[in-house]
Amino acid sequence: MNDLDLEKLRTPLAMPAHPEGFRSGFACFVGRPNVGKSTLMNALVGQKVAITSQRPQTTRRTVRGIVHRPDAQLIVVDTPGLHKPRTLLGERLDSLVRSTLVEVDVIGFCVPAGEPIGRGDTYIAGELAAQTNTPVVALVTKTDAASEEQVAEQLLAVERLGEWSDIVPVSAETGQRLDVATDVLCGHLPEGPPLYPEQDRTDEPEEILVGELVREAALEGVRDELPHSIAVVVDEMESRDTAADEPEMIDIYASLYVERPSQKAIVIGGKGSRLRDVGARARQHIEALLGCRVFLDLRVRVAKDWQRDPKKLRKLGLDQQT
Ligand SMILES: Nc1nc2c(ncn2[C@@H]2O[C@H](COP(=O)(O)OP(=O)(O)OP(=O)(O)O)[C@@H](O)[C@H]2O)c(=O)[nH]1
């Protein structure tokens, strides 16, 4: 469902004339979980196309966000954070990242400015060293959350980690040096026409974006292992028949899957209070995304140990390798 064959996407559109020297192509951000990859992609695209949270490993799919510039079109593929796999879901995520790495024109290796380089970063730097044909730009993220001194030290530490085409410190939060990052990434793209129409910010289907917004709302405030146990499937999404003078309205029915009945109780909350909050938060974001009123019906269902079961992963749309 989330086609990774980027070669297929390189077919140029029948676009109006583009300036000579126009560049287009794909970039992919990699890094440990929670280093700010999705937030950076959203900031570069200028719209929320990937969900984010304080929890590591929020991103489960590769998401494509599109950055438009007068001289280039950069398609950013956001990937789940690389880590040592512990579950089948973890393994699938890792191989998903690896298969994406070999297909892009430039890789952005994200390391947060304010955290010491750890084993996770070294492990990924080692993986990247094997990608000899693809330029790697090191992006030192979250510079707003670190002191100037820390940023300077981190730049030196990152330099020592491997061979990078460039090292750019950025803050998705304040927008600092995002233009430099885009410039540098675009500089590595091949010359070619735009691949997407100018108004497109993502090629994710709306249903997927809606499901992700529900998951994001459900992740807020939950503790421990629960975040990784929640998956969302949009079961139905349909425009309601409204009178000509009434505003457009879309009915959405979605299921939130958890792994155990005890988790179901947590997600629903006392007298359904938590689920109501999740629904209200998600509805707000979905209405902003779709630009119309939304009726949102959420059900919580148990799919026992879905993270370890290939059949269930497939049903939840998380088995992207087969
Ligand atoms: N202060 C600050 N916080 C940031 C910045 N970018 C991201 N964050 C925060 O860092 C956390 C993780 O951000 P994400 O974008 O979800 O990180 P990720 O690397 O995509 O995470 P995974 O999906 O786990 O791989 C969130 O709480 C963000 O708000 C930044 O530039 N400055």
Ligand as a Chemical Component Dictionary entry (heavy atoms), coordinates in Angstrom:
data_LIG
# 
_chem_comp.id                   LIG 
_chem_comp.type                 NON-POLYMER 
_chem_comp.pdbx_formal_charge   0 
_chem_comp.three_letter_code    LIG 
# 
loop_
_chem_comp_atom.comp_id 
_chem_comp_atom.atom_id 
_chem_comp_atom.alt_atom_id 
_chem_comp_atom.type_symbol 
_chem_comp_atom.charge 
_chem_comp_atom.model_Cartn_x 
_chem_comp_atom.model_Cartn_y 
_chem_comp_atom.model_Cartn_z 
_chem_comp_atom.pdbx_ordinal 
LIG N1  N1  N 0 12.921 21.884 20.695 1  
LIG C1  C1  C 0 12.738 21.177 19.569 2  
LIG N2  N2  N 0 12.053 20.020 19.602 3  
LIG C2  C2  C 0 11.896 19.332 18.452 4  
LIG C3  C3  C 0 12.432 19.803 17.215 5  
LIG N3  N3  N 0 12.135 18.897 16.265 6  
LIG C4  C4  C 0 11.432 17.917 16.876 7  
LIG N4  N4  N 0 11.282 18.163 18.189 8  
LIG C5  C5  C 0 10.562 17.324 19.179 9  
LIG O1  O1  O 0 11.179 16.048 19.266 10 
LIG C6  C6  C 0 10.200 15.019 19.433 11 
LIG C7  C7  C 0 10.367 13.951 18.376 12 
LIG O2  O2  O 0 10.134 14.509 17.098 13 
LIG P1  P1  P 0 9.736  13.610 15.845 14 
LIG O3  O3  O 0 9.749  14.516 14.662 15 
LIG O4  O4  O 0 8.500  12.808 16.112 16 
LIG O5  O5  O 0 10.977 12.606 15.798 17 
LIG P2  P2  P 0 11.264 11.386 14.799 18 
LIG O6  O6  O 0 12.732 11.316 14.647 19 
LIG O7  O7  O 0 10.463 11.520 13.544 20 
LIG O8  O8  O 0 10.758 10.191 15.651 21 
LIG P3  P3  P 0 10.415 8.664  15.232 22 
LIG O9  O9  O 0 9.110  8.704  14.547 23 
LIG O10 O10 O 0 10.374 8.040  16.574 24 
LIG O11 O11 O 0 11.531 8.136  14.415 25 
LIG C8  C8  C 0 8.839  15.736 19.386 26 
LIG O12 O12 O 0 8.418  15.935 20.712 27 
LIG C9  C9  C 0 9.147  17.052 18.696 28 
LIG O13 O13 O 0 8.273  18.093 19.101 29 
LIG C10 C10 C 0 13.149 21.065 17.224 30 
LIG O14 O14 O 0 13.644 21.572 16.195 31 
LIG N5  N5  N 0 13.270 21.693 18.423 32 
# 
loop_
_chem_comp_bond.comp_id 
_chem_comp_bond.atom_id_1 
_chem_comp_bond.atom_id_2 
_chem_comp_bond.value_order 
_chem_comp_bond.pdbx_ordinal 
LIG N1  C1  SING 1  
LIG C1  N2  DOUB 2  
LIG C1  N5  SING 3  
LIG N2  C2  SING 4  
LIG C2  C3  DOUB 5  
LIG C2  N4  SING 6  
LIG C3  N3  SING 7  
LIG C3  C10 SING 8  
LIG N3  C4  DOUB 9  
LIG C4  N4  SING 10 
LIG N4  C5  SING 11 
LIG C5  O1  SING 12 
LIG C5  C9  SING 13 
LIG O1  C6  SING 14 
LIG C6  C7  SING 15 
LIG C6  C8  SING 16 
LIG C7  O2  SING 17 
LIG O2  P1  SING 18 
LIG P1  O3  DOUB 19 
LIG P1  O4  SING 20 
LIG P1  O5  SING 21 
LIG O5  P2  SING 22 
LIG P2  O6  DOUB 23 
LIG P2  O7  SING 24 
LIG P2  O8  SING 25 
LIG O8  P3  SING 26 
LIG P3  O9  DOUB 27 
LIG P3  O10 SING 28 
LIG P3  O11 SING 29 
LIG C8  O12 SING 30 
LIG C8  C9  SING 31 
LIG C9  O13 SING 32 
LIG C10 O14 DOUB 33 
LIG C10 N5  SING 34 
# 
